[in-house]
Structure formats: C-alpha cells, structure tokens
Amino acid sequence: MTEAARFSPLDRPNSYVGRSVSRPNAAGLVRGRGRFVDDLTLPRMLHVAFVRSPHAHARITAIDTAEAAKMPGVVRVATIDDIRDYCSPWVGVLDHLKGIKSAPQPPLADGKVFSQGQPVVAIVAASRAQAEDAAELVDVSYEPLEPVTDPVAALEPDATVIHPELGDNLCFQRGIDAGEVDRAFAEAAHVVETTMRFNRHTGVTLEPRSILCDFDPSERALTLYMSVQCPHMSKNLFAKHLGLDENRVRVVCGDVGGSFGIKIHTYPDEMTAAALSVMLERPVKFVADRLESFVTDIHARDHDVSARMALDAEGRVSAIEMDDLTGIGSYSVYPRTSGIEANQVLNLTGGPYAHKNYRARARVVFQNKNDMCQYRGVGHPIAVAVGEHLMDKAARMTGLDAAEIRRRNFIPEDAYPYTAPSGAIYERQSHHACLEKLLEACDYKGLRRDQSAQRESGVYRGIGLASLVEITNPSPAFYGVGGARIASQDGCTLRLDPTGGVTLATGVTEQGQGTETIVAQVAATVIGIDVNDIRVITGDTDAVPYGGGTWASRGAGIGGEAAFQAGKALRWNILGVAATILQERAEALDIRDGCIVNAKDGMERMPLSELGRIVYFRGDTLPKDLAPELVVTRHYTQNQYPFCFTNAAHACHLEVDPATGLIRLLNYWVVEDCGTVINPKLVAEQTRGGVVQGLGAALFEECLYSGEGQLMNGSLAEYLLPMAGEMPDIFVDHVTTPTATSELGAKGVGEAGTAGAPAAVMNALNDALQPFGVEMTDMPFTPEKVLRALGRIGGGGED
Amino acid sequence: MILAGGQSVIPALNMRLNEPAVLVDINKVPGLGVIEEKGGVLRIGALCRHEQVRKSVDVSAHAPLLTKALAHVAHPAIRNRGTFGGSLCNADAAAELPACVLALGATLNVESAEGSRAIAAEDFFFGFFETALEEGEVLASIDLPVLGATGRHFFDEAARRRGDYALAGLAAAARVEGGRMIAPRFAFISCGDRPLLAGALGELVATRYPDAPAEDEIAEALARDLEPPEDAVTSSAARMRIATVLAARAIREFQQNGGRA
C-alpha cells in the first residue's frame, strides 16, 4: 500500500485529505483583519506617483520638473537620469525559446516611450495625493512617432520598427510540423476551417499591484512588502537589477487580494519604487490605482488564429493545422517572456484528441500597446477554443452529435502514457469518463429536447461542450532550463512546538486560493494532528524554504507533496523520540489526534504536548545519544514529466435573444480530473472562479484600444467584469486519476475553468444560432456582434 | 459643486476629472428627503435615496414606473446612497431617472437665494450632462402626476450586466380613456446626448390605437427623434435596433391591460 492510499481514506482521526476543511485565514479576512501592503505604514514612509506617457509611441524631447519639485510635500522628482545608476534595465528572453528577442526595458522611459502608460517621471512625496498634485505640473514634451498597433501591419516589410536595434517587430516564432499534414488534408473526407479572434483582457485583481520598499543603508538591506505570487523570484530580480546582495533582500508577502498571473512579472513602476527607496534611504510605497492597473497590469490573449481540421468519413480527426498571431505590446515581459502563451497554444491545441498530423505556427509580435504576458490559463483558452470550435464544426458537417464526435476522437484509454504530436506527454487522462459524467450531470438529452421544444416558440438556446487538457505541476522544463531563476521545486518546513502544535512554513504562496489550507490539511493528515493545531507561514523569504510560489497550478501538487514528505519525516522523528520515552518500538506507535497511541489498539500513550515538554525543557531526562530532531524540511520537484496534465469537460447552456443580441447564461457544468482532491470545496471554488474569468473573456471583458494605441476603457464602468447577477449556477464534479509522480497524487486545478469556459460559451452560442445559419468566433460576444451576425443591423454576418 | 449621494461626484473627484474649489454637502439639509402625495401630485424630495424611492409604497402606487426603473439603477450599495435629485442634476443620458421624469411629465422645483422656480422636465435636460440649473440653484423636489385608473406605465432596458448603463432603455407613460390613448410619452435612455422624448412615435401610437404600428413603422418614427451615440463597443444602429424592440414591447403592453404594474 502506498502512503497516499494509507492516509487518504476518511477512516481515521485527522484524515483531512478529501474533506472540505474551512480556510483558517477566512475569519480574519471577513473581519477586516487581512494584512495587505496598503495596510502597512512605516516610519518616514514616502509615496510615489508616476507621470505616465499619454502617447503609444513618441520621442521625449524635454522634461521640465521644476514646478513639480516646488509643490508641498514633494521630496524628489526623478527621471531616468536620476535612477539610472540605481537600477539596471532588463530583457525578457529565455534560452529555450529559440530566437526570442526583446529590448532592454528601463525602469523609467529612456528617451522614447513605447506604450501609453509607460512611467516617465516619478514623484516622491509625503502623501500620494501630494505626489499626484505635483505630477500634474510636470511638463514632458513629446515628438509623437507612428504607433504600431496592428500585429499584421507590424510584420509588413515597411512597418515602423518599434525597437530599431531589434531589426523588426517579430519577438518570437515557433513552428511544429508533425506527421504528414498535407497528405491528411488531401485525403480527408471532410475539412472544416475557421478564423478566430481572441480579445485582449486583463486580471483586474481586487487588490491592485502594491509594493512598500524599505531600504536600510546600514546593512544595504532591502525589505520589500509586496503583493506578489513568487517572493523568491522577486527577491532575485530586485537584488540583481538594484545591484544588491541577494542575501540582503527580503520579500514579505502578506495577504494577497487576487493575482491570476498579474503579480508575477517585473513592472517598471515597482522597480522604480525600490530604486527610489535605495536612493532616498527611506521607505517608499507604490499602490497602483485602478486606472494604472488597467493601463499597465499585464494584459492577456490578443490572438488572431486561422485553423483547419481534416477528418475521415467516420468523423475521425486526421490532421489539424493552425496559425496563431499574437500582439504582445512593446516588450517581452521579464523574466517569463511573452512567448510562453503562444508556445502553449501550439502545445495544447487539439490536446484531448488522438490525431497524428499537426502543423502549427505561432508568431509573437511587438506593438505599441501595454505588454501582454502570462495570465490564468496561459495559452489554454485559445488552444481549447480553436480545437473545440473545429470539433463542433466537424460535428455539424458530418451530422454527428457534438458528444459523439468527441468520443470517437479522444485518446484511447489504453494509449497512456501518450505523446501528442505537439510533443506534450500525458501520463494518464480521463476524457471519456469526464465527458460521460458531464453528459449525465447536465442531462444532455434533456437539454437537447428542451432546445427543440423552445425553438418552436422562438426561444433560442444552445448547448456547448468543451474538453481540455491543462498544464499543472511544472518541472524545471518550464522556466529553469531557459535560464530564469524561477524555482519549480518547493519546500516545506515543519516544527513540532512544545504545545504539540506544528508550525508549517512553505514556499508556495497564498493568493486567496486556499494554499495555506491545503498544505495544512496534508501535513495534519500525515502527522496525525488536528488541522487547527497547524500554523502556516507563507510569503516571507526570511522564514520559508526556497520555492517557486504560485504559478502554473502548482500549489497543491508541488507544495502539497512537499508538505506530505515533510509530514512523514516529522511523524517518524516524533515516533522515534516517543519510542525511547515509552520504551516501545516506533513501529508499534502511531500519532492520532495529537496523541501518541498504540498502533494496534489506539490506546493513548502520551500527548504530543508532553513529548514537546520533555524534548524542549527536560532534555536531561532523555538518553544522551538521542538528539531529537523535531524540525524537518523536505523539498519536492516534479521531474518525471515536463508537466502533469489534468483534463476536464465543460458544458455551457445559454439563451440568445435575437431581437436585442443579449446572451443569457442559464447553466454551467464542469467535470474535472485533478487527481487526488485534497479539499473538494476549494477545488470547486478554484474551478468556479476560473470559469467565471473564462465567461468574462467570452462575453464581457476587453481592453479596447484605438488605432493610435490609446486604451479606451480604463475604468470598471467601461471594462465589464462578469458579475454575480449574470453568472449561472456552476456545477462541479470530479473524476479522480491521481498522478503517480507523487505520493499525494494531486495535480493542479487553478486554470482549467478559465481554459474551458470561452470554448464552451462559443460552442453554445453557435449551437443556439444554428437556425439562423451563422457562426461567431470573435470574442467577446457582444450584443452588437450578435445583431450584426444575425443581419439585424449592418451588412450581414461577421464570418 | 453640490455633494448629495456622491455616487457620481466622488468617482469624478477620485479620477481628478473634477477639481472644484468648494464642495457643498447638502446631506444634512432638512426636508429634502420626503415623499408625499397631495391632491393628485406625488412629490419626491431631491435628497431621497434611490432605495427609499424604490421601496416607497406611495411611489409604487402612484408612479410604478419609478419602482420598476429603480430596480435597474446600479446596485444596492449605490442605491442606498445615490439620490433621486442627484441623478437628475447629473443628467446622464444613460441614466434611468432622467428618462422617467421625462416620460411622466414631471415638474422640477428649484430653489436659490433669489427664490423658487418650477421647470418642466422637457425643459430641464439640455445636453450632455447639461441642465437648466443656473449658478446658485439647487433642485429641491420633483412633482409627478399620479398614475390614476387610466394610466399606463412601462419600463425596460437592455444592459449587458444588470445595473449597468443600458445599451438602450425606454420609460413610457400614457393614459387610455374612452377607447383612446391620450398623450403617450416614450422617453429613451442612451439614445441621444440627453434623455429624449420620441414625439413622432407618440403621435403614431396614439393615432393608430387600438391597432399597433408595425416594427418598421416604429423604427421610422424613432429615426425622427433619436440620435443614439456610438462607442467602441456598441454602434448607433444597434442602440436604435434595441430601442425599436423595446418600443414594440411597450406598445404591446399598453394594448393589453398589463401596462399598469
């Protein structure tokens, strides 16, 4: 029996794996006792506000800061010339993305601006309001340059080159050509094709990007209180570019009000704030306001895709071909690069299906817009939407039902481990089981009957399916091999305290998703104590093991396994000490509910508090050679596969009003396989939250730019987030295929919701529109676009 | 600048769109928050909160149009603070209440150091966030004719999210007396630089009653009065289309007897 099997059944005290344990940190958050960066005030603290570029592309001809410097409360007005010596520029490339290029990115604009919102001048004052008052008096003279905003035009030979030293506007390109694609298309019984547009949108975290930088010149030590996903990565980057000893940089991350991939990148304003703290030798705080967030938080997606699929007469996919063009703004974002998203689109398209012939090209293009980079579900929503839309088109063409054509094409159950033509390796997936469970949960046949009946009375409902694969539990192949100091391993330290409680410190981080609960559940289960007796520490690089933090759905899978292994080690150490004290064999003892008990009959022998008392205060009573070790640390790296792929099946049910173009979501279902489910409620909430962000992408959210590169909707009144009123009930259920790469068997679940929802919505919408003979593939699906597609306004369909 | 509920003023200050030298808070001025019905007139104090008006029994009895419309005004947190008068003075063409008072033929009572004057709703809204209020004048209350047994009210709007400014919306009122439709007033939201009365449509509907005009006739009539704005997401044509659909729904309701609620 494996350790996981021994600990996971809910048949002993402290069996928390598989239980919906409430979050220990929730009470504090709802009582307003959260500790966010903006809650912190340090002695002699200053605030920084930025003068940002109003132009998408311009040369700076003069900067006059004289009036601003005279304003009340102003301590310093800084341009690039003032902070150049305090902060070096950075370049967002990785070695394993062959040919990727980007320009050195300075903390403040250096001669030119390349996107609206780029910080040009920093004003440090006693209050944020005073800094903003002064910012209005800074006079920057610009000579506007031609903005390059359209990715297609950016690649034309005569296009203005955004960074002339790079030669052209192509940041990165990659191709895949596997099997015999041309032959497959030539011999196909059916070919379906499409073009698709994926809107730019962004994360819109409840808590904006926030940083409080505190430089101590006596030790040349910098403490950064940050709202961030990867504290150790930040520690490295700030040290490197501020020229400080990395050992003297500490990142402290308290509560985080959402991140979604936004808080994982290097931002010029945050680097500037840190540089100013070093320069002024005082604490400097920067908290982005909502407009700054919309203009400068990384944006996501922005893809134009053309794709086609070849099928045989029975509706089996023989080949997929796709071309993806994505606009990423003016820099490849540091240190993860803006090439990963397109790379993943290529790796994942058609993922659930057993096709052998695959050709794909991705081109990643610079443009004078805000930077695009990794956001929840990186590349997945595009890959899933492309594959699933083609699958639905193929179903319509072949006359097969949407569920049936998927069944015919899923990777066969006996084919695992399976290598996809993109090179992705799947340990084991459960597409068939997930789809069947989904169809039952949503009463698929009943929905189809209702659809026909409703159409008779002029009500247009649609049902959309989407199957997907998701990248989780990444190995060092993700970033480490590319030269980025982003840890894929993570650690967990456990300390038995004299009270019998345990202090747990882990390198994975809490962003509101429940990581702290997960690691506590795992450790409590393995050690054999009440989960409430574990105190969890995250986010402080001075206190936790070196780790990667939150990215690529790794908290439970990687951080959970580290907690599992640490728990086993601590448990064994405790039993060893207990065996000595009790004159018993360690194997004959167990820990249950905080007590040492007989393994056989469960008879209580000694509470852990007593063991703690003896070890910590009465070591004189123990044998001299015992050397009890009640602090253990274990690390875990997932090394067997590049990633542990999960899978899921989604279904969306919606209604379109052809008179107004409004779309109403009726219901949503997800059946998800993330391996071992540690906390069903947290898995369900991760899934639901992800689905909601995917529904936002499909129906509401878009960063709208003018042709001149001006963001036109930088407020929550104009940028529409999905809100509770429009959200359907989201049903979540599981199929459980634990990964054999770890004892815990957990895979990630953070991104599958976001990955599948846009595809499911699009398929449901097009299903609803079938009686009208139109198809929509341009997200987000607004009433305007629906009315246009239906020919109710303008000139006919959009496709 | 006057501060009432602050639901538009404060965001504007936050975004530095407005930097007034003086902000006058009228929240504690007595007598401005009263709703009362007297002699066929429903008076709503300018400081009445949206939620107060929405829940008022007098309002649902005498001006059910407002009760219906207020359910579409933003969200509870905003409705708890935002004021009836503030919304009218802000004069956002995309807001519900300006169109409602226009449809209902309201009278706006204005006070200043020089005295009082009454302004008909038709004469109050000038243009993009512009009203007939002069320097030094404050809106004190709004008078509405009560619905009565023969009255018909309709409100609906199309918004991408509940509580948002509408793509297009319609507040309509009419009386049906002796087999005739009297003075139908169709006031449209988000269809111009201010709430707009579609006079041509009103005439068409009154003339045709008890028959209803066809949808293309409605569209034709609306084209004479409405000039929907265009933004990056929604075209003028789409707003016009939705306005037409809403008008057709209102007319249908007026013809059936459901228009009372």
Interface residues (C-beta under 8 A of the other chain):
Chain A: E132 E136 L291 A659 T660 G661 L662 L699 F700 E702 L704 S706 M712 N713 S715 A717 L720 P722 M723 G725 E726 T782 P783 E784 L787 R788 R792 I793 G794
Chain B: M15 R16 A158 R160 R161 R162 G163 D164 Y165 L167 A232 V233 T234 S235 A237 A238 M240 R241 I242 V245
